[in-house]
């Protein structure tokens, strides 16, 4: 028996008693599978479960999601991060309504036409919901293939995908695509883990390249990511009685369509006098207004590092010209607006 066939047999034998119980598994509803796969793109299964259940409760069908306002969808996504996933999901739901009569497309090729659906997600939906013979290639699968078969191509380089796809095609069970896909993903998530893998009890131990060559912690390989972009954010927590001023981020940037406090961004750390003068000028604030630095933190994003300061000021009345796009919001209504996690932490610590 070839190594590839040996792997497939061992994998499916391992999976039967080891299958994880998760709310999106063993279902055929393509919408629910789609939502779960989008959430799981950047979120571990254990963390994703309550978000998934809440999202499905709010938007039980693709039609319900398409009819919802984007702000509602972003609010439901709050805490998951990477909000472009939610925007793409909402856009794609409307696309399904308008172009597929409200039915999730059933083929890999058609699924790829949906915004935010790439090769992995399309393969997952088509195999799990419709039984199409499409192998999935996610982070867990990359790791398993690299270690077991000794593939040293860096997994974060696009050109490497063909190498891994070729090996995956050799071991893929076309007769049981959903079972195979779920098995290999669960195997990577629970046995062949990124750190502290369960090598002593691994069914592949007798022929795993990485284990035999003591390269478990060297594989898979990754090229060093580019240096993170540094940004300096100064926000103004401006209150007046029981109201505070917020604005929506509309640019194609991080946190697009989410809400924040009025912002001054700079390319370098600037003096507090510059910050205060800028806020006074942009919001036409009286010079007698006092500012206090009430919060500072650092946020690490995928490609960016943010140095954040939040300044507070209070007005007895709204004696200034409002900034375009800004809103005065009652404290009791804040829960209706989707904020980046940064502001949730601020509200919990300060307010």
N, C-alpha and C positions, 0 to 999 in steps of 0.2 A: 504494500500500500504506500502510495506517495505521501510525502510530508503534508501536502495540501489536503489530500483526502483524510489523512490521519487527524489533521487539525479539525476539520469540519465534524467528523464523527465524535471526537473528544468534546468539542464545544457543545454540541446539542445534547450529549449525555450529561454534561456538567449543568446545563441550563435548567433542565426539567425540575430538579429540587431546589434550585437557587434563584428562581425567578422572583424579582422584587414586586411587591404589591404597591402599585401606584395608580392613581385615579384615571390616568389616560391610557393605561395598558389594557390589552385584550378587548378593546372596543373597535368598532368599524366606522364610527361617525367621522367623516373626513374633516369636518369643521373643528371638532374637539381635538383631533390629532394635530391639526394645523396650529391651533392656538397653543397647545402644549409644546410643540416643537419650536415655535417662535420664542416662547418664554425660556425654554431650555437652552437656547443659543448662548446665553451669557449668565445662566443661573443654574446652580446645582439643584438636583431633583428634590432634595429635602426642603430647600428654601422655596422652591417653585410651587409646591403643592398648595399652600393656602392662597397664593396669588391666583393660581389656575382656577381653583374652586370659586373664588370670588368673581373672577372675570367671566366665567361661564354662567354664573348666577345672574350677573348683570346683563350679559349679552349671550343668551342661550343658543342663538342661531346666527348664521352669517347675515341674514336679513336684519336682525336686531342690531348687529354691529354696524351695518351699513347705514341704518337710520339714525344712529347715535351721533351726537355732536362730537367733534374731535376733542374738545375740552373734557367731555365726559370720559372718553377713552383714556386720555392722558391721566386723568385723576385716578381711574381704576388701575393704571399702570404704576402709580406712584410707589416708590420703594424698590422697583425692579431695575431702574437705571436704563441706560442705552435706549432712550425714548424714541429713537428713529424706528425701532422695532414696532412700537405701538402706532406710529404714524403710518408706516408701511402696511401694517395689518388693516388699519381703517381704510386706507386707499384701496387695498386689494379687495376688501369686502365689497366696496362700491363697484369695483371693476367686475367682480363676480356677478353682482346683481344686474349690471348693465350689459354684460357680454356673454354670460353663461346662464341666464334666466334664474339666477339665484342658487345654482347648483355648483358645488366645488368641482372643478374639472378632474377627471379620473385618470389622466395619463401624465406621465413624467414631463413630456414636452409641453403640454398645455399648462401644467402647474408652474413651469418656469416663466410663463408670461405674467405671473402675479408679482407685484412689487414686493421685494423683501424675501422672495422664495428663491433660494439658490439650489445647486445640485443636491446637496445633502437633504434639505427640507423636502424638495420635490420627490426624492427617492423614498424618504420616510413615509410621506403621505400616500404615495402611489402604492407602496408595498403593504403598509399596514391596513389601509382602508380598502384597497382595490385588488390586492394580491398581485400587482405587477412585479415582474422579476427585475427589480432595480436595487443593487447593493448600496447601502449607506456608507458614507465615509466621513465620520465626525472625529473629534479629538480623541475619543476613546479608541476608535478603530485605528486611527493613525498610530497610536501608542502600541497597541497590540501587534499590529503588522510589523512595526519597526523592531520591536523586541524579539518576537518569535521568529521572524524570517531574516533578521539582520539587515534591515534596510537603513542605510545611513544618510539618505537624502534628507535635508532639513525640512521639517514638516510645515514651517511657516514661509515657504517659498512656493509660489504658484506652479512653477514648472515641475515640482516634485510630485504633484498630484497624479500625473500620468503613471509614474512609477508605482505608487501605492495602489492606484486603481487596477493596474495590470495584475498585481499580486492578489488583490481582493477578488477579481473576476475568477481567478483559478480556484479559490476555495468557496466561492459563493454557491449556495444551494438554491438553484433556480426553481425547484419543485416546491420548496418551502421558504419563499423569500421573507415573509414577515417574521417567521420563527427564527430564521438565521440572523436577520438584522437585529432583532431584539436581543438575541443571545449574545452576539459579539459586542453590542453596546453595553449590556449589563456586565459582561465579562470584564471589559475595560474599566467600568465604573466601580466594581466591587472586588475584583481579584487582581487584575493587572493595573493597579492604581498608580498614579503618578509618583507618589512616595509611599514607602512601606508596602509594596505589593506582597501578595500572599504566595510567594514562590514555593514554600515547602508543601503546600496543599494544591498547587496549581496543576491542572490536568495536562498542561503542555510542558511540564518541567523536564521531561526526558528528551525533548528535542528543541527546546527554546534556545535560540542563538545567544541572546543576551545573558541568560543564566549560565550557559556553558562557558561563555567567554568573559564572564564577570563584567558585563557592560549594562547591567540593569539600570544604573543611575547615569549612564552616558547616553542611553537611547530612550526616547527618540531625540534626535538632534534638532537644535533650533539655531538660526542665525541671530546674533544680537540685534535687538530692535533699535531703530534710530533713536537718537537722543530726544527726550520729551521736550515739547515746546513749553516755555515758562511764561505764565501770564499772572498779572497782578490785578485783583478785583477788589474794589472798594464799594461797598453797598451802604445806602443810607436808609436806616430804619426810622422813617419819618411818621410820627403819629400826631393826631389831633383829636383829643377826647378819646372816643372808643373806635376811631377809624385810623387806618394806616394807608400809606400810598404804595401801590404796586404797579408793575408794568409787565407786559408780555414780550418775551424774546421772539422776534419774528425773523431774524437773519438765519441763514443756513449755517448754523454753528452748533456747538453743544447746547443742550437744553432747548432746542427750537420748540416754540409754541408753549413753553412752560412760563410760569410767572416768577418774578423776582422783585427785589426792592430796586429803586433807582440806582444805577450803576455808573461808576467811573472806572474805566479800565486803563491801565498804563503798561508800558513795555518794561518798566523798571520800578523799583520801590521809590515812591515819591514822598516828600515831606507832608506832614499833616496839614500845614497851612495851605499848601497847594490843593489838597483834597477838599478842605472846607471852602476855600474860595471858589472852587469849581462847582460844588454843590449849590452854593449861594447864587452863583451866576446862572447855572442851568435851570434852577427852580425859582429864581427871583426871590430868594429868601432875604429877610431882614438881617442886617449885619449883627444885630443883637442876639440872634439865635445861637444857642450853645450846642456844641457837638461833643459827644463822649464816645470813645472807643469801647464797645461793649463785648466784642467777640472777635476772635481771630483763630484761623485754622489753616491747614494745608490739605488740599484735596488732590489725590493722584488718580488721573483718568488714564485711559489706554495710551494716548499719545500726548497727554498734556499734564503739566503740574501747575496747580492753581494755588497762589498765595492769596488768602481771603481775609479782609477786614470788614467788619460791620460797625458802622457808626450810628449813633442814635441821636435824634433831635425831636423836640416836641413843640408843637405850635398851639397857641391858644385859639387861633382861628386860621382859616385857610387864606392867609394874606399874601398870596403869590399867584403868578400865572402858571396854571398847570402844564406840565410837560406833555407833549403830544403822545397819546397812547397810554397815559398813566390813568390809574383808577383809584378813587378813594373807596376803601372797602371796610365794612364793619368787621370787628374782630370775630363776631359770631358767624360770619359768612366765609371765613378763610378756608374752611374745610371744602368749599365748593371749587377751589382753584388748585390746580396741580403745580406744585413747586418741586425743584430739584431736592434731593435728599439733604443737601447742605442746609436748607432752610428748615426742614423738619427737625434736624438736630439743633438748630438755633432756637426754634420755638420751644423745644423740650427743655433746653438748658436755661433759657433766659426768661421766657414768658410764663 
